[in-house]
Amino acid sequence: MVNNTKKIIVSLMVLAVVALGFSAALPSSTAASTSGPSGEFIFGTPVSTSVSNLNPLTVSNSLATIIDQEVYANSLGFQWADGTFTPWLASSWSTTYGSAGSENITYHLNPNADWVQGSSVLGPITGKDVAYTFNALLGNSSLDGYNLASHLTKVTSWDNNSAVSFNFNSTSALWFTYVSSQVIIPSAWSQYDNGTVGNIGSYLNTGPYAKEITAGPFTLSNISAQGAILVANTHFWMGTPNIKTFYVEKFQSTSSAVLSLEDGSIAGTFPALS
């Protein structure tokens, strides 16, 4: 059923990074911090490659994946290390089963979750965006790492795009996990797909960075061969992060990253897959 083991491994690796980013960056409540973000957090990652792709559907470089998870961080549910899910873009969900062995999962979206482009709020993340994301997966087998195309028969946005339903021709405990953890991309990306939604897999989303449409706690300020600088998204729908600047620093080896962590020059690290 799963034909993309690397994607799963990278996702598990980054899960700890995402949780770290949110726990370190977010205020204790969902209201924006009254004093505004301040200070910095430097995260080091030992990798031997540079960022060339920030499309969350196709990114495979661990350095780029870490950046994406802080900049996008938008899935229907947030999965914790113990496998449980917390409502995220979806405020609630329900599952029903048909007599012919089918399964339907419906998500009601959080009306407060917005897309941001630079310093501007573009509007809410809707069922149209969710449907666009999964149609891109179904339309390009190289993007469909979980082989959903063989089981997912239809994705429908309804109730004025505030809800989205997934119809499967079979039942599995994995459907909810796969759908809930998939990063959602904006339907506005349709301008890059040359008329075919599956072509979005060739869109690298590497610039110009000020025009990226994202929804995470940080936005991309600068990127180079040595890493990236992320700044607090003051329009983040869960509240402005407490941290003002999030640095992702590239190291050539695990040992050099660990030494920097020990001497206090960086605040966190996660070893490379090797």
Accessible surface in RSA format (square Angstrom, percent):
REM  Atomic radii and reference values for relative SASA: ProtOr
REM  Chains: A
REM  Algorithm: Lee & Richards
REM  Probe-radius: 1.40
REM  Slices: 20
REM RES _ NUM      All-atoms   Total-Side   Main-Chain    Non-polar    All polar
REM                ABS   REL    ABS   REL    ABS   REL    ABS   REL    ABS   REL
RES MET A   1   110.70  57.3  53.92  35.7  56.78 135.2  62.75  53.3  47.95  63.5
RES VAL A   2    52.56  34.6  26.42  23.9  26.15  63.0  26.60  23.1  25.96  70.4
RES ASN A   3   106.63  73.5  70.71  68.3  35.91  86.5  43.34 104.3  63.29  61.2
RES ASN A   4    45.18  31.2  41.49  40.1   3.69   8.9   6.29  15.1  38.90  37.6
RES THR A   5    90.22  64.2  85.73  86.9   4.49  10.7  55.17  74.1  35.05  53.0
RES LYS A   6   116.01  56.6 111.09  68.2   4.92  11.7  69.99  63.0  46.02  49.0
RES LYS A   7    53.34  26.0  46.24  28.4   7.11  16.9  49.10  44.2   4.24   4.5
RES ILE A   8    54.43  31.0  53.94  40.2   0.50   1.2  54.43  39.2   0.00   0.0
RES ILE A   9    81.46  46.4  79.80  59.5   1.66   4.0  80.59  58.0   0.88   2.4
RES VAL A  10    10.71   7.1  10.71   9.7   0.00   0.0  10.71   9.3   0.00   0.0
RES SER A  11    50.50  42.7  42.27  56.4   8.23  19.0  27.67  58.9  22.82  32.0
RES LEU A  12   116.83  65.1 105.55  75.5  11.28  28.4 106.02  74.5  10.81  29.1
RES MET A  13    14.67   7.6   8.73   5.8   5.93  14.1  11.95  10.2   2.71   3.6
RES VAL A  14     0.45   0.3   0.45   0.4   0.00   0.0   0.45   0.4   0.00   0.0
RES LEU A  15    37.29  20.8  35.01  25.0   2.27   5.7  37.18  26.1   0.11   0.3
RES ALA A  16    49.99  46.0  37.52  57.9  12.48  28.4  45.19  63.6   4.81  12.7
RES VAL A  17     2.61   1.7   1.00   0.9   1.61   3.9   2.61   2.3   0.00   0.0
RES VAL A  18     7.41   4.9   7.35   6.7   0.06   0.1   7.35   6.4   0.06   0.2
RES ALA A  19    28.69  26.4  26.32  40.6   2.37   5.4  26.76  37.7   1.93   5.1
RES LEU A  20    64.90  36.1  59.64  42.7   5.26  13.2  64.34  45.2   0.56   1.5
RES GLY A  21     0.34   0.4   0.00   N/A   0.34   0.4   0.29   0.8   0.05   0.1
RES PHE A  22    13.90   7.0  12.90   8.0   1.00   2.6  13.05   7.9   0.84   2.4
RES SER A  23    93.51  79.0  56.43  75.3  37.08  85.4  54.66 116.4  38.85  54.4
RES ALA A  24    41.23  37.9  17.61  27.2  23.62  53.7  27.52  38.8  13.71  36.3
RES ALA A  25     0.24   0.2   0.24   0.4   0.00   0.0   0.24   0.3   0.00   0.0
RES LEU A  26    33.17  18.5  21.37  15.3  11.80  29.7  21.37  15.0  11.80  31.8
RES PRO A  27    23.78  17.3  12.07  11.0  11.71  42.6  12.95  10.7  10.83  67.3
RES SER A  28   131.46 111.1  80.39 107.3  51.06 117.6  59.87 127.5  71.59 100.3
RES SER A  29    65.63  55.5  54.86  73.2  10.77  24.8  49.11 104.6  16.52  23.1
RES THR A  30    95.49  67.9  85.07  86.2  10.42  24.8  52.20  70.1  43.29  65.4
RES ALA A  31    65.75  60.5  53.05  81.9  12.70  28.9  63.21  89.0   2.55   6.8
RES ALA A  32    59.52  54.7  42.82  66.1  16.70  38.0  42.82  60.3  16.70  44.2
RES SER A  33    27.25  23.0  10.34  13.8  16.91  39.0   8.01  17.1  19.24  27.0
RES THR A  34   146.92 104.5 106.38 107.8  40.55  96.6  84.84 114.0  62.09  93.9
RES SER A  35   106.78  90.2  66.15  88.3  40.63  93.6  54.42 115.9  52.35  73.3
RES GLY A  36    25.54  31.5   0.00   N/A  25.54  31.5  19.37  53.2   6.16  13.8
RES PRO A  37    33.56  24.5  20.48  18.7  13.08  47.6  20.48  16.9  13.08  81.3
RES SER A  38    78.17  66.1  69.76  93.1   8.41  19.4  38.03  81.0  40.14  56.2
RES GLY A  39    52.15  64.3   0.00   N/A  52.15  64.3  40.80 112.0  11.35  25.4
RES GLU A  40   105.21  60.4  76.62  58.0  28.59  68.1  24.32  47.0  80.89  66.0
RES PHE A  41    23.39  11.7  22.83  14.1   0.56   1.5  23.39  14.2   0.00   0.0
RES ILE A  42    34.92  19.9  34.31  25.6   0.62   1.5  34.31  24.7   0.62   1.7
RES PHE A  43     4.45   2.2   4.45   2.8   0.00   0.0   4.45   2.7   0.00   0.0
RES GLY A  44     0.00   0.0   0.00   N/A   0.00   0.0   0.00   0.0   0.00   0.0
RES THR A  45     3.03   2.2   3.03   3.1   0.00   0.0   0.00   0.0   3.03   4.6
RES PRO A  46     4.27   3.1   2.10   1.9   2.17   7.9   3.00   2.5   1.27   7.9
RES VAL A  47    12.81   8.4   5.69   5.2   7.12  17.1  12.77  11.1   0.04   0.1
RES SER A  48    96.54  81.6  68.84  91.9  27.70  63.8  39.39  83.9  57.16  80.1
RES THR A  49    76.76  54.6  72.05  73.0   4.71  11.2  67.48  90.6   9.29  14.0
RES SER A  50    47.50  40.1  35.21  47.0  12.28  28.3  24.06  51.2  23.43  32.8
RES VAL A  51    27.15  17.9   2.83   2.6  24.32  58.6   2.83   2.5  24.32  66.0
RES SER A  52    81.34  68.7  71.43  95.3   9.91  22.8  46.78  99.6  34.56  48.4
RES ASN A  53    23.24  16.0  22.04  21.3   1.20   2.9  12.60  30.3  10.63  10.3
RES LEU A  54     3.02   1.7   3.02   2.2   0.00   0.0   3.02   2.1   0.00   0.0
RES ASN A  55     0.00   0.0   0.00   0.0   0.00   0.0   0.00   0.0   0.00   0.0
RES PRO A  56    18.73  13.7   2.52   2.3  16.21  58.9   2.73   2.3  16.00  99.4
RES LEU A  57    15.08   8.4   0.31   0.2  14.77  37.1   2.36   1.7  12.71  34.2
RES THR A  58    41.80  29.7  19.26  19.5  22.54  53.7  26.41  35.5  15.39  23.3
RES VAL A  59    27.91  18.4   8.88   8.0  19.03  45.9   9.01   7.8  18.90  51.3
RES SER A  60    60.13  50.8  50.18  67.0   9.96  22.9  21.28  45.3  38.86  54.4
RES ASN A  61    29.93  20.6  19.45  18.8  10.48  25.2  25.62  61.7   4.31   4.2
RES SER A  62    16.91  14.3  12.37  16.5   4.54  10.5   5.72  12.2  11.19  15.7
RES LEU A  63     0.00   0.0   0.00   0.0   0.00   0.0   0.00   0.0   0.00   0.0
RES ALA A  64     0.00   0.0   0.00   0.0   0.00   0.0   0.00   0.0   0.00   0.0
RES THR A  65     7.43   5.3   7.43   7.5   0.00   0.0   7.43  10.0   0.00   0.0
RES ILE A  66     1.38   0.8   1.38   1.0   0.00   0.0   1.38   1.0   0.00   0.0
RES ILE A  67     0.77   0.4   0.77   0.6   0.00   0.0   0.77   0.6   0.00   0.0
RES ASP A  68     6.41   4.5   6.09   6.1   0.32   0.8   5.07  11.9   1.34   1.3
RES GLN A  69    38.10  21.3  37.07  27.1   1.03   2.4   1.57   3.3  36.53  27.7
RES GLU A  70     0.27   0.2   0.27   0.2   0.00   0.0   0.00   0.0   0.27   0.2
RES VAL A  71     3.63   2.4   3.63   3.3   0.00   0.0   3.63   3.2   0.00   0.0
RES TYR A  72     2.54   1.2   2.54   1.4   0.00   0.0   2.54   1.9   0.00   0.0
RES ALA A  73     8.54   7.8   0.27   0.4   8.27  18.8   8.04  11.3   0.50   1.3
RES ASN A  74     1.18   0.8   0.00   0.0   1.18   2.8   0.00   0.0   1.18   1.1
RES SER A  75    14.20  12.0  14.14  18.9   0.06   0.1   2.58   5.5  11.61  16.3
RES LEU A  76     0.00   0.0   0.00   0.0   0.00   0.0   0.00   0.0   0.00   0.0
RES GLY A  77     0.61   0.8   0.00   N/A   0.61   0.8   0.00   0.0   0.61   1.4
RES PHE A  78    14.80   7.4  14.02   8.7   0.77   2.0  14.80   9.0   0.00   0.0
RES GLN A  79    51.77  28.9  47.63  34.8   4.14   9.9   6.72  14.3  45.04  34.2
RES TRP A  80   105.17  42.2 103.59  50.1   1.58   3.7  99.93  53.3   5.24   8.5
RES ALA A  81    98.45  90.5  63.70  98.3  34.75  79.1  65.61  92.4  32.84  87.0
RES ASP A  82   112.27  78.6  72.33  72.0  39.94  94.5  49.49 116.5  62.78  62.6
RES GLY A  83    34.86  43.0   0.00   N/A  34.86  43.0  21.49  59.0  13.37  29.9
RES THR A  84    77.16  54.9  70.74  71.7   6.42  15.3  68.47  92.0   8.69  13.1
RES PHE A  85    35.60  17.8   9.24   5.7  26.36  68.6   9.24   5.6  26.36  75.5
RES THR A  86    51.06  36.3  50.21  50.9   0.85   2.0  36.20  48.6  14.87  22.5
RES PRO A  87    66.81  48.7  55.81  50.9  11.00  40.0  55.88  46.1  10.93  67.9
RES TRP A  88    17.29   6.9  15.37   7.4   1.92   4.5  14.09   7.5   3.21   5.2
RES LEU A  89     1.80   1.0   1.00   0.7   0.80   2.0   1.00   0.7   0.80   2.1
RES ALA A  90     0.00   0.0   0.00   0.0   0.00   0.0   0.00   0.0   0.00   0.0
RES SER A  91    55.52  46.9  36.76  49.1  18.76  43.2  27.69  59.0  27.83  39.0
RES SER A  92    53.40  45.1  48.49  64.7   4.91  11.3  41.39  88.1  12.01  16.8
RES TRP A  93    71.80  28.8  48.11  23.3  23.69  55.6  26.04  13.9  45.76  74.2
RES SER A  94    61.40  51.9  53.33  71.2   8.07  18.6  44.11  93.9  17.29  24.2
RES THR A  95    52.78  37.5  25.93  26.3  26.86  64.0  13.60  18.3  39.18  59.2
RES THR A  96    83.95  59.7  79.80  80.9   4.16   9.9  71.50  96.0  12.45  18.8
RES TYR A  97   145.16  67.8 110.90  63.1  34.26  89.2  78.58  59.1  66.58  82.1
RES GLY A  98    36.10  44.5   0.00   N/A  36.10  44.5  23.66  64.9  12.43  27.8
RES SER A  99   131.48 111.1  80.72 107.7  50.76 116.9  59.62 127.0  71.86 100.7
RES ALA A 100    96.94  89.1  59.39  91.6  37.55  85.4  72.36 101.9  24.58  65.1
RES GLY A 101    36.66  45.2   0.00   N/A  36.66  45.2  32.41  88.9   4.26   9.5
RES SER A 102    40.35  34.1  40.30  53.8   0.05   0.1  23.27  49.5  17.09  23.9
RES GLU A 103     7.84   4.5   5.89   4.5   1.95   4.6   1.12   2.2   6.72   5.5
RES ASN A 104    35.08  24.2  34.29  33.1   0.79   1.9  15.14  36.4  19.94  19.3
RES ILE A 105     0.01   0.0   0.01   0.0   0.00   0.0   0.01   0.0   0.00   0.0
RES THR A 106    15.89  11.3  15.89  16.1   0.00   0.0   7.04   9.5   8.85  13.4
RES TYR A 107     0.00   0.0   0.00   0.0   0.00   0.0   0.00   0.0   0.00   0.0
RES HIS A 108    69.27  37.9  69.27  48.1   0.00   0.0  41.53  42.8  27.74  32.3
RES LEU A 109    14.38   8.0   5.12   3.7   9.27  23.3   5.12   3.6   9.27  24.9
RES ASN A 110    27.02  18.6  26.51  25.6   0.50   1.2   0.50   1.2  26.52  25.6
RES PRO A 111   107.13  78.1  83.03  75.7  24.10  87.6  91.96  75.9  15.17  94.3
RES ASN A 112    97.39  67.2  88.71  85.7   8.68  20.9  17.45  42.0  79.94  77.3
RES ALA A 113     0.81   0.7   0.81   1.2   0.00   0.0   0.81   1.1   0.00   0.0
RES ASP A 114    35.88  25.1  34.15  34.0   1.73   4.1   0.17   0.4  35.71  35.6
RES TRP A 115    12.80   5.1  12.80   6.2   0.00   0.0  12.65   6.7   0.15   0.3
RES VAL A 116     1.20   0.8   1.01   0.9   0.19   0.5   1.01   0.9   0.19   0.5
RES GLN A 117    56.72  31.7  51.05  37.3   5.67  13.5   6.32  13.4  50.40  38.2
RES GLY A 118    36.54  45.1   0.00   N/A  36.54  45.1  25.98  71.3  10.56  23.7
RES SER A 119    96.59  81.6  76.71 102.4  19.87  45.8  47.60 101.4  48.99  68.6
RES SER A 120    59.99  50.7  55.29  73.8   4.70  10.8  25.51  54.3  34.48  48.3
RES VAL A 121    70.46  46.4  41.37  37.5  29.09  70.1  41.37  35.9  29.09  78.9
RES LEU A 122    87.16  48.5  50.09  35.8  37.07  93.2  53.40  37.5  33.76  90.9
RES GLY A 123    18.38  22.7   0.00   N/A  18.38  22.7  18.28  50.2   0.11   0.2
RES PRO A 124    72.87  53.1  66.47  60.6   6.40  23.3  66.47  54.9   6.40  39.8
RES ILE A 125     5.48   3.1   1.31   1.0   4.17  10.0   1.31   0.9   4.17  11.3
RES THR A 126    32.68  23.2  32.08  32.5   0.59   1.4  27.93  37.5   4.75   7.2
RES GLY A 127     0.00   0.0   0.00   N/A   0.00   0.0   0.00   0.0   0.00   0.0
RES LYS A 128   123.12  60.1 119.86  73.5   3.27   7.8  64.94  58.4  58.19  62.0
RES ASP A 129     7.38   5.2   7.38   7.3   0.00   0.0   0.00   0.0   7.38   7.4
RES VAL A 130     0.06   0.0   0.06   0.1   0.00   0.0   0.06   0.1   0.00   0.0
RES ALA A 131    13.90  12.8  13.90  21.5   0.00   0.0  13.90  19.6   0.00   0.0
RES TYR A 132    23.54  11.0  19.20  10.9   4.34  11.3  22.95  17.2   0.59   0.7
RES THR A 133     0.00   0.0   0.00   0.0   0.00   0.0   0.00   0.0   0.00   0.0
RES PHE A 134     0.37   0.2   0.37   0.2   0.00   0.0   0.37   0.2   0.00   0.0
RES ASN A 135    61.68  42.5  59.31  57.3   2.37   5.7  11.87  28.6  49.81  48.1
RES ALA A 136     0.00   0.0   0.00   0.0   0.00   0.0   0.00   0.0   0.00   0.0
RES LEU A 137     5.06   2.8   4.92   3.5   0.14   0.4   4.92   3.5   0.14   0.4
RES LEU A 138    51.58  28.7  29.37  21.0  22.21  55.8  29.57  20.8  22.00  59.2
RES GLY A 139    50.56  62.3   0.00   N/A  50.56  62.3  24.59  67.5  25.97  58.2
RES ASN A 140    39.89  27.5  34.33  33.2   5.57  13.4   8.33  20.0  31.57  30.5
RES SER A 141   104.07  87.9  82.83 110.5  21.24  48.9  52.13 111.0  51.94  72.8
RES SER A 142    89.91  76.0  57.28  76.4  32.63  75.2  57.26 121.9  32.64  45.7
RES LEU A 143     8.80   4.9   4.26   3.0   4.54  11.4   5.97   4.2   2.83   7.6
RES ASP A 144     7.85   5.5   6.16   6.1   1.68   4.0   3.13   7.4   4.72   4.7
RES GLY A 145     3.31   4.1   0.00   N/A   3.31   4.1   2.22   6.1   1.09   2.5
RES TYR A 146    23.49  11.0  23.13  13.2   0.35   0.9   7.38   5.5  16.10  19.8
RES ASN A 147    48.04  33.1  47.11  45.5   0.92   2.2   3.43   8.3  44.60  43.1
RES LEU A 148     2.44   1.4   2.44   1.7   0.00   0.0   2.44   1.7   0.00   0.0
RES ALA A 149    58.66  53.9  34.05  52.5  24.61  56.0  35.27  49.7  23.40  62.0
RES SER A 150    63.67  53.8  39.99  53.4  23.68  54.5  26.72  56.9  36.95  51.8
RES HIS A 151    39.97  21.8  39.64  27.6   0.33   0.8  31.45  32.4   8.52   9.9
RES LEU A 152     7.37   4.1   0.00   0.0   7.37  18.5   0.11   0.1   7.25  19.5
RES THR A 153    85.94  61.1  50.59  51.3  35.35  84.2  47.76  64.1  38.18  57.7
RES LYS A 154   122.25  59.6 116.95  71.8   5.30  12.6  64.69  58.2  57.56  61.3
RES VAL A 155    19.51  12.8   0.00   0.0  19.51  47.0   0.00   0.0  19.51  52.9
RES THR A 156    51.72  36.8  49.23  49.9   2.50   5.9  48.67  65.4   3.05   4.6
RES SER A 157    34.94  29.5  10.46  14.0  24.48  56.4  10.46  22.3  24.48  34.3
RES TRP A 158   104.43  41.9  97.27  47.1   7.16  16.8 103.07  55.0   1.36   2.2
RES ASP A 159    83.44  58.4  64.66  64.4  18.78  44.4  14.62  34.4  68.81  68.6
RES ASN A 160   148.62 102.5 115.55 111.7  33.07  79.6  36.26  87.3 112.37 108.6
RES ASN A 161    55.72  38.4  51.84  50.1   3.87   9.3   2.23   5.4  53.49  51.7
RES SER A 162    48.53  41.0  42.61  56.9   5.92  13.6  41.26  87.9   7.26  10.2
RES ALA A 163     0.00   0.0   0.00   0.0   0.00   0.0   0.00   0.0   0.00   0.0
RES VAL A 164     0.00   0.0   0.00   0.0   0.00   0.0   0.00   0.0   0.00   0.0
RES SER A 165    11.98  10.1  11.98  16.0   0.00   0.0   7.17  15.3   4.80   6.7
RES PHE A 166     0.00   0.0   0.00   0.0   0.00   0.0   0.00   0.0   0.00   0.0
RES ASN A 167    43.94  30.3  43.93  42.5   0.00   0.0  10.80  26.0  33.14  32.0
RES PHE A 168     2.29   1.1   0.00   0.0   2.29   6.0   0.15   0.1   2.15   6.1
RES ASN A 169    81.17  56.0  57.96  56.0  23.20  55.9  29.47  70.9  51.70  50.0
RES SER A 170    33.71  28.5  31.89  42.6   1.81   4.2  32.53  69.3   1.18   1.7
RES THR A 171    70.43  50.1  48.29  49.0  22.14  52.8  16.10  21.6  54.33  82.1
RES SER A 172    28.52  24.1  13.08  17.5  15.44  35.6  18.21  38.8  10.30  14.4
RES ALA A 173    96.24  88.5  66.22 102.2  30.02  68.3  78.90 111.1  17.34  45.9
RES LEU A 174    75.60  42.1  75.60  54.1   0.00   0.0  75.60  53.1   0.00   0.0
RES TRP A 175     1.00   0.4   1.00   0.5   0.00   0.0   1.00   0.5   0.00   0.0
RES PHE A 176    45.51  22.8  45.51  28.2   0.00   0.0  45.51  27.6   0.00   0.0
RES THR A 177    38.77  27.6  38.77  39.3   0.00   0.0  20.79  27.9  17.99  27.2
RES TYR A 178    16.87   7.9  15.79   9.0   1.08   2.8  12.63   9.5   4.24   5.2
RES VAL A 179     0.00   0.0   0.00   0.0   0.00   0.0   0.00   0.0   0.00   0.0
RES SER A 180     0.00   0.0   0.00   0.0   0.00   0.0   0.00   0.0   0.00   0.0
RES SER A 181    42.06  35.5  24.90  33.2  17.16  39.5  18.40  39.2  23.65  33.1
RES GLN A 182    12.59   7.0   8.09   5.9   4.50  10.7   5.28  11.2   7.31   5.5
RES VAL A 183    24.14  15.9  23.06  20.9   1.08   2.6  23.06  20.0   1.08   2.9
RES ILE A 184     0.00   0.0   0.00   0.0   0.00   0.0   0.00   0.0   0.00   0.0
RES ILE A 185     0.00   0.0   0.00   0.0   0.00   0.0   0.00   0.0   0.00   0.0
RES PRO A 186     1.80   1.3   1.80   1.6   0.00   0.0   1.80   1.5   0.00   0.0
RES SER A 187    18.58  15.7  15.57  20.8   3.01   6.9   3.97   8.4  14.62  20.5
RES ALA A 188    47.86  44.0  33.22  51.3  14.63  33.3  44.66  62.9   3.19   8.5
RES TRP A 189     2.93   1.2   2.93   1.4   0.00   0.0   0.17   0.1   2.76   4.5
RES SER A 190    56.12  47.4  48.18  64.3   7.94  18.3  22.80  48.6  33.32  46.7
RES GLN A 191   129.17  72.2  89.23  65.2  39.93  95.1  41.53  88.4  87.64  66.5
RES TYR A 192    88.10  41.1  71.27  40.6  16.83  43.8  48.14  36.2  39.95  49.3
RES ASP A 193     8.91   6.2   8.91   8.9   0.00   0.0   0.00   0.0   8.91   8.9
RES ASN A 194   133.61  92.1  95.73  92.5  37.88  91.2  34.25  82.4  99.36  96.0
RES GLY A 195    78.73  97.1   0.00   N/A  78.73  97.1  39.53 108.5  39.20  87.8
RES THR A 196    72.09  51.3  69.23  70.2   2.86   6.8  43.78  58.8  28.31  42.8
RES VAL A 197    41.88  27.6  37.46  33.9   4.42  10.6  37.46  32.5   4.42  12.0
RES GLY A 198     2.75   3.4   0.00   N/A   2.75   3.4   2.55   7.0   0.20   0.4
RES ASN A 199    58.81  40.6  54.87  53.0   3.94   9.5   9.08  21.9  49.73  48.1
RES ILE A 200     0.00   0.0   0.00   0.0   0.00   0.0   0.00   0.0   0.00   0.0
RES GLY A 201    13.85  17.1   0.00   N/A  13.85  17.1   3.86  10.6   9.99  22.4
RES SER A 202    89.51  75.6  62.22  83.0  27.29  62.9  52.91 112.7  36.60  51.3
RES TYR A 203    41.14  19.2  35.43  20.2   5.72  14.9  30.49  22.9  10.66  13.1
RES LEU A 204    90.77  50.6  87.76  62.8   3.01   7.6  87.76  61.6   3.01   8.1
RES ASN A 205     3.86   2.7   2.06   2.0   1.80   4.3   0.31   0.7   3.55   3.4
RES THR A 206    45.24  32.2  40.00  40.6   5.24  12.5  13.77  18.5  31.47  47.6
RES GLY A 207    38.87  47.9   0.00   N/A  38.87  47.9  12.55  34.5  26.32  58.9
RES PRO A 208    92.48  67.4  81.05  73.9  11.44  41.6  89.55  73.9   2.94  18.2
RES TYR A 209    73.35  34.2  65.29  37.1   8.06  21.0  40.48  30.4  32.87  40.5
RES ALA A 210    77.89  71.6  60.56  93.5  17.33  39.4  68.36  96.3   9.53  25.2
RES LYS A 211   135.99  66.3 128.53  78.9   7.46  17.8  73.80  66.4  62.20  66.3
RES GLU A 212    13.80   7.9   7.78   5.9   6.02  14.3   8.33  16.1   5.46   4.5
RES ILE A 213    12.96   7.4  12.76   9.5   0.21   0.5  12.76   9.2   0.21   0.6
RES THR A 214     4.02   2.9   4.02   4.1   0.00   0.0   1.32   1.8   2.70   4.1
RES ALA A 215     0.88   0.8   0.00   0.0   0.88   2.0   0.55   0.8   0.33   0.9
RES GLY A 216     0.01   0.0   0.00   N/A   0.01   0.0   0.00   0.0   0.01   0.0
RES PRO A 217     0.00   0.0   0.00   0.0   0.00   0.0   0.00   0.0   0.00   0.0
RES PHE A 218     0.00   0.0   0.00   0.0   0.00   0.0   0.00   0.0   0.00   0.0
RES THR A 219    20.10  14.3  20.10  20.4   0.00   0.0  10.66  14.3   9.44  14.3
RES LEU A 220    15.88   8.8   0.68   0.5  15.20  38.2   0.68   0.5  15.20  40.9
RES SER A 221    62.35  52.7  31.88  42.5  30.47  70.2   9.43  20.1  52.92  74.1
RES ASN A 222    76.41  52.7  75.88  73.3   0.53   1.3  12.23  29.4  64.19  62.0
RES ILE A 223    26.03  14.8   9.92   7.4  16.12  38.8  10.62   7.6  15.41  41.8
RES SER A 224    60.99  51.5  46.14  61.6  14.85  34.2  46.10  98.2  14.89  20.9
RES ALA A 225    54.36  50.0  45.04  69.5   9.32  21.2  47.38  66.7   6.97  18.5
RES GLN A 226   116.53  65.2 114.16  83.4   2.37   5.6  57.24 121.8  59.28  45.0
RES GLY A 227     5.65   7.0   0.00   N/A   5.65   7.0   4.78  13.1   0.87   1.9
RES ALA A 228     6.68   6.1   0.00   0.0   6.68  15.2   2.14   3.0   4.54  12.0
RES ILE A 229    57.58  32.8  57.58  42.9   0.00   0.0  57.58  41.5   0.00   0.0
RES LEU A 230     0.00   0.0   0.00   0.0   0.00   0.0   0.00   0.0   0.00   0.0
RES VAL A 231    53.43  35.2  53.43  48.4   0.00   0.0  53.43  46.4   0.00   0.0
RES ALA A 232    14.11  13.0   2.01   3.1  12.10  27.5   2.01   2.8  12.10  32.0
RES ASN A 233     4.43   3.1   2.08   2.0   2.34   5.6   2.34   5.6   2.08   2.0
RES THR A 234    82.94  59.0  64.56  65.5  18.38  43.8  46.22  62.1  36.72  55.5
RES HIS A 235    75.27  41.1  61.69  42.9  13.58  34.7  47.18  48.6  28.09  32.7
RES PHE A 236     8.69   4.3   0.13   0.1   8.56  22.3   1.13   0.7   7.56  21.6
RES TRP A 237    39.48  15.8  13.11   6.3  26.37  61.9  21.73  11.6  17.74  28.8
RES MET A 238    38.83  20.1  36.37  24.1   2.46   5.9  37.03  31.5   1.80   2.4
RES GLY A 239     5.33   6.6   0.00   N/A   5.33   6.6   4.59  12.6   0.74   1.6
RES THR A 240     8.83   6.3   8.34   8.5   0.49   1.2   2.86   3.8   5.96   9.0
RES PRO A 241     0.00   0.0   0.00   0.0   0.00   0.0   0.00   0.0   0.00   0.0
RES ASN A 242    61.03  42.1  56.69  54.8   4.34  10.4  21.66  52.1  39.37  38.1
RES ILE A 243    20.27  11.5  20.27  15.1   0.00   0.0  20.27  14.6   0.00   0.0
RES LYS A 244   118.59  57.9 118.55  72.7   0.04   0.1  60.82  54.7  57.77  61.5
RES THR A 245    20.37  14.5  20.37  20.6   0.00   0.0   4.75   6.4  15.62  23.6
RES PHE A 246     0.77   0.4   0.77   0.5   0.00   0.0   0.77   0.5   0.00   0.0
RES TYR A 247    68.22  31.8  68.22  38.8   0.00   0.0  34.90  26.2  33.32  41.1
RES VAL A 248     2.25   1.5   0.00   0.0   2.25   5.4   0.03   0.0   2.22   6.0
RES GLU A 249    70.71  40.6  68.76  52.0   1.95   4.6  21.84  42.2  48.87  39.9
RES LYS A 250    25.38  12.4  12.62   7.7  12.75  30.4   0.10   0.1  25.27  26.9
RES PHE A 251    23.33  11.7  20.20  12.5   3.14   8.2  23.33  14.1   0.00   0.0
RES GLN A 252   129.04  72.2 103.42  75.6  25.63  61.0  62.93 133.9  66.12  50.1
RES SER A 253    46.21  39.0  39.75  53.0   6.46  14.9  38.79  82.6   7.42  10.4
RES THR A 254    60.75  43.2  56.26  57.0   4.49  10.7  40.54  54.4  20.21  30.6
RES SER A 255    73.25  61.9  64.31  85.8   8.93  20.6  49.10 104.6  24.15  33.8
RES SER A 256    39.73  33.6  35.84  47.8   3.89   9.0  37.49  79.8   2.23   3.1
RES ALA A 257     0.43   0.4   0.43   0.7   0.00   0.0   0.43   0.6   0.00   0.0
RES VAL A 258    56.06  36.9  56.06  50.8   0.00   0.0  56.06  48.7   0.00   0.0
RES LEU A 259   114.09  63.5 112.05  80.2   2.04   5.1 112.05  78.7   2.04   5.5
RES SER A 260    18.57  15.7  18.19  24.3   0.37   0.9   0.42   0.9  18.15  25.4
RES LEU A 261    69.20  38.5  58.76  42.0  10.44  26.2  58.76  41.3  10.44  28.1
RES GLU A 262   128.67  73.9  89.90  68.0  38.77  92.3  44.49  86.0  84.18  68.7
RES ASP A 263   106.91  74.9  67.68  67.4  39.23  92.8  46.65 109.8  60.27  60.1
RES GLY A 264    59.28  73.1   0.00   N/A  59.28  73.1  29.64  81.3  29.64  66.4
RES SER A 265    61.90  52.3  41.46  55.3  20.44  47.1  49.78 106.0  12.12  17.0
RES ILE A 266     7.49   4.3   1.71   1.3   5.78  13.9   3.85   2.8   3.64   9.9
RES ALA A 267    58.80  54.1  28.95  44.7  29.85  67.9  36.51  51.4  22.29  59.0
RES GLY A 268     7.43   9.2   0.00   N/A   7.43   9.2   7.43  20.4   0.00   0.0
RES THR A 269    34.42  24.5  12.58  12.8  21.84  52.0  11.59  15.6  22.83  34.5
RES PHE A 270    58.17  29.1  57.17  35.4   1.00   2.6  57.17  34.7   1.00   2.9
RES PRO A 271    70.50  51.4  67.26  61.3   3.25  11.8  68.49  56.5   2.02  12.5
RES ALA A 272    29.34  27.0  18.37  28.3  10.97  24.9  19.61  27.6   9.73  25.8
RES LEU A 273    91.70  51.1  54.81  39.2  36.88  92.7  59.33  41.7  32.36  87.1
RES SER A 274   143.90 121.6  71.98  96.1  71.91 165.7  72.32 154.0  71.58 100.3
END  Absolute sums over single chains surface
CHAIN  1 A    11923.5       8997.2       2926.3       6971.5       4952.0
END  Absolute sums over all chains
TOTAL         11923.5       8997.2       2926.3       6971.5       4952.0
